[in-house]
Amino acid sequence: MIVNEDWKPNFYKYEKVRRSGRYNMIMEADKAIKACSITSREHRDIILSYGTYRRYIEAEYDTVDNFMRRYKKCGC
């Protein structure tokens, strides 16, 4: 697996769009990618590694919700 060094901002953008419920992140990938402002490769990497990223987030921030709140505040 190739890990993008900037995975946290991409994960934050992806998760924000996913939580909005506006797009099916797999079936409407082209629209979701535009909404996330990430590349198709970054989108694919997040989809393939979502569980790994989520576990890392949960280990560091306790929950994905905490990550979303803290990451938004820090403006990263």
N, C-alpha and C positions, 0 to 999 in steps of 0.2 A: 504494500500500500504506500502510495506517495502521499506524504502529509504536507499540506500547504502550511507554510509558516504563519499565514494570516487566517488561520481557520476560525478563530474566535469571532472576528468581525463578520465573516461570511456565515458562520453558524447563527449569530445573532440576527442578521438580515433574513436568513432562511427561516428561522424559528418565528420571527415576527410575522412574516407572510403566511407561514403555515398556520399559526394560531388565529390569524384573521379569518380563516375559513373561506377566503375569497376564491382560492384556486385549489384544485387537487394537485398536489406537488408532483405527482407522477404523470397523470393523464393530461394535465394542462401545463406541462413543463415549460413550454415556450413562453407562456404568459407569466408563469411563476418566476422564471428566470429574469424576465424584464422587471417585474415588481421587486425582486430581491436586489437588482443591480449587481448581479454576479455573472460570471461566465458559465457556459454550459458545462465545462469541465469541473468547475468548482461545485456546481449544482450536483453533478454526478458523484463527485467525491463525498459530498455531504450525505447524499442518499445511501451510498454504499457503506459509509462509515458512521452513520447516524448513531447507532448503538454505542459505539466506542466513544464518540464525542460526548454523548449524553452521560455515559458513566464517568468520564473525566470531569465534566461539569459538576455532576452530583458529588464527586469526591472533593472537589475544590470549593464549591458554593453550596453544597447540601442539596439543593433542588434546582431544576431548570428555571423555575419562577424566580428564585433568588438571583440567579445569573442574569436573567433578563432585566430585573430591576437594577442591580448593581452596575451592569455593563452600560445600561442606558445613562445612568447618573455620571459615570466616569467619562462619558463622551469619547470612548475609545473607538 
